[in-house]
């Protein structure tokens, strides 16, 4: 039996999935991403792959391929990671390195592109030719399909919607890429955590419902989502601000690309009632009316597996 391994490399977590020859999920693994340096990030990937092989008692020779979604600018054909704004990866031929270690075919792709491919193979875009898959996590990225084809751009850098400038004020927050006012710096998981820490630094107790939170650095996007669901006003205020900028970002995508669907993935869009639904209303108000009227904004049915399935799907492409 030939298996496929999919790896989703994230700014905080590295996840792996094993598919059998029928594309059924038979095993999953998740660890904290080691971010000290480039070698540490690479070890996060190999630790997950090695765990999958060991715990399923399979050898590398039984693996048809390994697909990896990387949060940055990737040369898909060469498997070359050019730059990652949220991880210490730069100028690395990751494909060559991993093929040498596991002696099997390896495909490297931008993580949001991989997620979009996953939606095309396994998700809500099976019969959709024009769509954008926007992934909200540590950062924000997008995979874009135009007329049934993935749009990678001239050098594989298309879809970096997280670095659209949405706030031009001189005191706009600094993004991981070094610029100010990027979509990612206003509406990602990192942005939510930053806003929570800033609020906690200026207010002695903005999150009274939080349990075991004694220092600002313990506040995460997941914790803020949890508190907002419990009715915490400070958390709700943060997420309403995030929701507005997501709506602005969606409006720009709708005006530029006229997609049939925007498929949303990632943990940083919860709770949906506070973030996604108001964002759709903002998009409809701001986008060109006929484009906004016809686009459907939907949440991926694959949940947290969207990126993993997309990474595995890289091994199914005929490119």
C-alpha positions in Angstrom: 0.0 0.0 0.0 1.3 3.5 -0.9 0.7 6.3 1.6 0.8 10.0 1.4 2.0 12.3 4.2 0.8 15.9 4.4 2.6 18.5 6.6 1.2 21.8 7.6 4.0 24.0 8.9 2.6 26.8 11.1 4.1 29.6 13.1 3.1 27.9 16.3 2.1 24.3 15.4 3.5 21.7 12.9 0.9 19.1 12.0 1.0 16.0 10.0 -1.5 13.6 8.4 -1.2 10.2 6.9 -3.5 9.2 4.0 -3.9 5.6 2.8 -4.2 4.6 -0.9 -7.9 5.5 -0.8 -7.1 9.0 0.5 -8.6 8.1 3.9 -7.1 9.8 7.0 -5.5 7.1 9.1 -3.2 9.1 11.5 -2.6 12.6 12.7 0.2 14.3 14.7 0.7 17.8 16.0 3.7 19.4 17.8 4.8 22.9 18.8 6.9 24.4 16.0 10.5 25.0 17.1 11.3 28.5 16.0 14.8 29.2 17.4 16.5 29.0 14.0 16.2 27.4 10.5 17.5 24.1 11.8 14.9 24.0 14.5 12.1 24.6 12.0 13.4 21.8 9.8 13.5 19.5 12.8 9.9 20.2 13.6 9.0 18.9 10.1 11.2 15.8 10.4 10.0 15.0 13.9 6.4 14.8 12.6 7.3 12.7 9.6 9.4 10.3 11.7 6.6 10.0 14.2 4.1 9.1 11.5 6.4 6.5 10.1 7.3 5.0 13.5 3.8 4.9 14.9 2.3 3.3 11.8 5.1 0.8 11.3 5.7 1.9 7.7 9.0 2.7 5.9 9.8 5.6 3.7 9.7 3.2 0.7 5.9 2.9 1.3 5.4 6.6 1.0 4.2 7.8 -2.4 5.0 11.4 -1.5 5.3 14.1 1.2 3.5 17.4 0.6 4.3 20.4 2.8 2.5 23.7 3.2 4.9 26.5 4.2 3.7 29.9 5.4 5.8 32.1 3.0 7.0 32.7 -0.5 7.8 29.3 -2.2 9.1 28.4 -5.6 6.8 25.4 -6.1 8.7 23.8 -9.1 12.1 23.9 -7.3 10.7 23.3 -3.8 12.6 26.3 -2.7 11.5 28.4 0.3 12.4 32.0 -0.5 11.2 33.8 2.6 8.8 33.3 5.6 7.7 36.4 7.5 6.8 34.5 10.6 9.5 31.8 10.7 13.3 31.8 10.4 13.2 30.1 7.0 14.9 31.8 4.0 16.7 30.7 0.8 16.3 27.0 1.6 15.8 24.1 -0.9 13.5 22.2 1.5 12.5 19.8 -1.3 16.0 18.6 -1.9 16.8 18.3 1.8 13.8 16.1 2.5 14.0 14.0 -0.6 17.6 13.2 0.4 16.4 12.2 3.9 13.4 10.1 3.0 14.2 9.1 -0.6 10.6 9.8 -1.8 9.0 12.5 -3.9 8.4 15.8 -2.0 6.2 18.7 -3.0 6.6 22.2 -1.3 3.9 24.8 -1.6 2.8 28.0 0.1 0.4 26.9 2.8 -2.6 28.9 1.7 -2.1 27.6 -1.9 -2.0 24.1 -0.5 -5.2 24.7 1.4 -6.9 25.9 -1.7 -5.8 22.8 -3.6 -7.2 20.8 -0.7 -10.6 22.5 -1.1 -10.5 21.7 -4.8 -9.8 18.0 -4.2 -11.6 17.4 -0.9 -13.7 20.4 0.0 -16.2 23.0 -1.0 -14.5 24.0 -4.3 -14.8 20.7 -6.2 -17.2 22.2 -8.8 -16.0 25.9 -8.4 -13.7 27.4 -11.0 -13.1 30.8 -9.5 -12.6 31.0 -5.7 -10.3 32.4 -3.0 -9.4 30.3 0.0 -8.3 32.6 2.8 -6.5 31.1 5.8 -6.6 32.9 9.1 -4.0 31.6 11.6 -0.8 33.0 13.0 -0.7 35.0 9.8 -3.1 35.5 6.8 -2.7 33.9 3.4 -4.8 33.1 0.4 -4.9 30.5 -2.4 -6.5 31.8 -5.6 -8.1 29.7 -8.3 -9.0 31.5 -11.6 -10.8 29.6 -14.3 -10.0 26.3 -12.6 -6.3 26.9 -12.3 -4.2 27.9 -9.2 -2.8 31.4 -9.6 0.8 31.3 -8.4 2.0 34.5 -10.0 5.3 35.2 -11.8 7.6 33.7 -9.2 5.1 31.9 -6.9 4.3 34.9 -4.8 0.7 35.4 -5.6 -1.9 35.2 -2.8 0.0 37.2 -0.2 -3.2 39.0 0.8 -2.0 39.2 4.4 0.3 41.9 3.2 -2.3 44.1 1.5 -2.0 47.5 3.3 -5.3 48.3 4.9 -4.2 50.9 7.4 -2.1 53.8 6.1 -1.7 55.7 9.4 1.8 56.3 10.6 1.2 54.5 13.9 -0.4 51.4 12.2 0.9 48.1 13.7 4.1 46.6 12.4 3.7 43.3 10.5 6.0 40.4 10.6 7.2 41.4 7.1 8.4 44.7 8.5 5.7 46.9 6.9 3.0 48.8 8.8 -0.8 48.3 8.4 -0.8 45.0 6.6 -4.1 42.9 6.7 -2.1 40.3 8.7 -1.1 42.9 11.4 -4.7 43.8 11.9 -6.7 40.6 11.7 -4.5 37.5 12.2 -4.1 35.3 15.3 -0.9 37.3 16.1 -2.8 40.6 15.8 -5.5 39.4 18.2 -2.9 38.3 20.7 -1.0 41.6 20.3 -4.1 43.7 20.9 -5.0 41.7 24.0 -1.5 42.2 25.4 -1.7 46.0 24.7 -5.1 46.2 26.4 -3.8 44.2 29.4 -0.8 46.5 29.7 -3.0 49.7 29.8 -5.9 48.2 31.9 -5.2 46.3 35.1 -8.0 43.8 34.5 -9.6 43.9 31.1 -10.3 40.1 31.1 -11.8 39.3 34.5 -13.3 36.1 33.2 -9.9 34.7 32.2 -8.7 31.8 34.4 -5.0 31.4 35.2 -4.1 34.5 33.3 -1.7 36.5 35.4 0.6 38.0 32.8 -0.1 39.6 29.4 2.0 37.2 27.4 -0.3 34.3 28.3 -3.1 35.9 26.3 -3.6 34.2 22.9 -6.0 34.4 20.1 -7.6 31.2 21.3 -8.1 32.6 24.8 -9.6 35.8 23.4 -12.1 33.8 21.3 -13.0 31.8 24.4 -13.6 34.9 26.5 -15.6 36.6 23.7 -17.9 33.5 23.6 -18.3 33.9 27.4 -19.4 37.6 26.9 -16.2 39.4 28.0 -16.6 42.9 26.6 -12.9 43.6 26.1 -12.5 40.4 24.1 -15.6 41.2 22.0 -14.2 44.7 21.4 -11.0 43.3 20.0 -12.8 40.8 17.7 -15.2 43.4 16.4 -12.2 45.5 15.3 -10.7 42.4 13.7 -14.0 41.6 12.0 -14.1 45.1 10.4 -10.7 44.7 8.8 -11.6 41.2 7.6 -14.6 42.7 5.8 -12.4 45.4 4.2 -10.0 42.7 3.1 -12.8 40.6 1.6 -14.1 43.6 -0.2 -10.7 44.2 -1.9 -10.6 40.5 -3.0 -14.1 40.6 -4.4 -13.4 43.8 -6.3 -10.1 42.5 -7.7 -11.0 38.9 -8.5 -14.8 38.6 -8.7 -14.8 35.1 -7.2 -17.7 32.7 -7.0 -16.7 31.8 -3.4 -14.5 32.9 -0.6 -13.7 29.9 1.5 -12.4 30.7 5.0 -10.2 28.4 7.1 -8.3 28.7 10.3 -8.7 29.0 14.0 -8.5 32.8 14.1 -12.1 33.3 12.8 -13.8 32.0 15.9 -16.4 32.7 17.2 -18.1 33.0 13.8 -21.0 35.1 15.1 -18.6 37.8 16.3 -16.0 37.7 13.5 -17.1 36.2 10.2 -20.8 37.1 9.9 -20.2 40.9 10.7 -17.2 40.7 8.3 -19.5 39.5 5.5 -21.9 42.5 6.1 -18.9 44.9 6.0 -17.8 43.3 2.7 -21.2 43.7 1.2 -21.3 47.4 2.1 -17.8 48.2 0.8 -17.4 46.0 -2.3 -18.6 46.8 -5.8 -22.3 46.0 -5.6 -22.7 43.4 -8.3 -19.6 41.5 -7.3 -20.6 41.5 -3.7 -24.1 40.4 -4.4 -23.0 37.2 -6.2 -20.0 36.0 -4.1 -20.6 33.3 -1.4 -18.5 33.4 1.7 -18.4 30.0 3.4 -16.4 28.4 6.2 -14.4 25.3 5.2 -16.0 22.0 6.2 -12.6 20.5 6.7 -12.0 22.6 9.8 -8.5 22.3 11.2 -7.7 19.6 8.6 -8.0 22.0 5.6 -4.2 22.8 5.5 -3.2 19.2 6.1 -5.5 17.8 3.4 -4.2 20.5 1.1 -0.6 19.5 1.8 -1.4 15.9 1.1 -3.2 16.9 -2.1 0.0 18.3 -3.5 1.1 14.7 -4.1 -2.1 14.2 -6.3 -1.5 17.0 -8.7 -0.6 16.2 -12.4 1.8 19.2 -12.6 
